[in-house]
Amino acid sequence: MTAEQNYGVAHRERADIAAALWWSPQADADAECLIAYLTSRELLLNACIAWFKGQWGLLAVTTDRILMVAAGADDKRGFAYELPAAAILGFAQGDKDGKYFVGQLQDYESWTKIFTSNKLPIDIPDQRVFWLTRNLMNERRDDLDKADDAGVRDQFKRFMSIRDAQRTGGLDEDTARHAIARIFA
């Protein structure tokens, strides 16, 4: 059993947090709300200002989850919407809605629309979510059920080996064409 990763107590000067919140003033109460939700076993990959669930707030992608922490001065401030990495299917870039850019976070149950004032806060979470889901799938590769591909992968491997043999001069064109036809017959 491997030991759980520990990146240290979450605080403003921790390297990952400082890098993700470079744009935020030091005395930002909203950033402090976000930092309070972070744990020592996750890295903060990205954070940006976004509109979601009827509220402005901070959208953050960590190595374990997506956090959306409400900002502002009303009673919703500090409320967090959390989505574990295992429930994330993707992050899609949507159209522009008036002066706002739209991103759509997809999980197993719904799409959550996220609005930002420029395209960069949509592009970066999109890349981080792609990395996060890809990393999770790679870690769980041996635990996942293999899809029934009806032999397509084997057919493709045979096709490529015939093509490679033809390209290197090991098979003439007529023999290669007949061999490929037999694969798909």
QUICORDA-V760021 format. One record per pair of residues at least 24 apart in sequence whose C-alpha atoms are under 10 Angstrom apart, sorted by the first residue. I is the first residue (numbers start at 1). J is the second residue. Records with the same first field share a line. If there is no record, write none. Layout:
# QUICORDA-V760021
I->J  J
This chain:
# QUICORDA-V760021
4->40  41
5->40  41  42  43
6->39  40  41  42  43
7->39  40  41  42  43
8->39  40  41  42  43
9->35  36  38  39  40  41
10->34  35  36  37  38  39  40  41  42  43  44
11->35  36  38  39  40
14->43  44
15->43  44
16->42  43  44  45  46  62
17->43  44  45  46  47
18->44
19->44  45  46  47
20->44  45  46  47  48  60  61
21->45  46  47  48  60
22->47
23->47  48
24->48  49
29->71  72  77  78
30->57  58  69  70  71  72  73  77  78
31->57  58  69  71  78
32->78
33->58  69  70  71  77  78  79  80
34->58  59  60  67  68  69  70  71  78  79  80
35->69
36->78
37->67  69  78  80  82
38->62  64  65  67
39->64
45->124  125  128  129  132
46->121  124  125  127  128  129
47->121  124  125
48->116  120  121  122  124  125
49->114  115  116  117  121
50->100  101  102  103  113  114  115  116  117  118  121  122
51->100  102  113  114  115  116  117
52->81  112  113  114  115  116
53->81  112  113  114  115
54->114
56->114  115  116
59->114  116  121  125
60->125  128
61->85  124  125  126  128  129  132
62->125  128  129  132
63->128  129  131  132  133  135  136
64->132  133  136
65->129  132
66->105  125  129  132
68->114
83->107
85->129  132  133  135  136
86->132  133  136  137
87->133
88->129  130  132  133
89->129  130  133
90->126  127  129  130  132  133  134
91->122  123  125  126  127  128  129  130  133
92->122  123  125  126  129  130
93->119  122  123  125  126
94->122
105->129
152->184
154->183
155->180  183  184
156->180  183  184
158->183
159->183  184
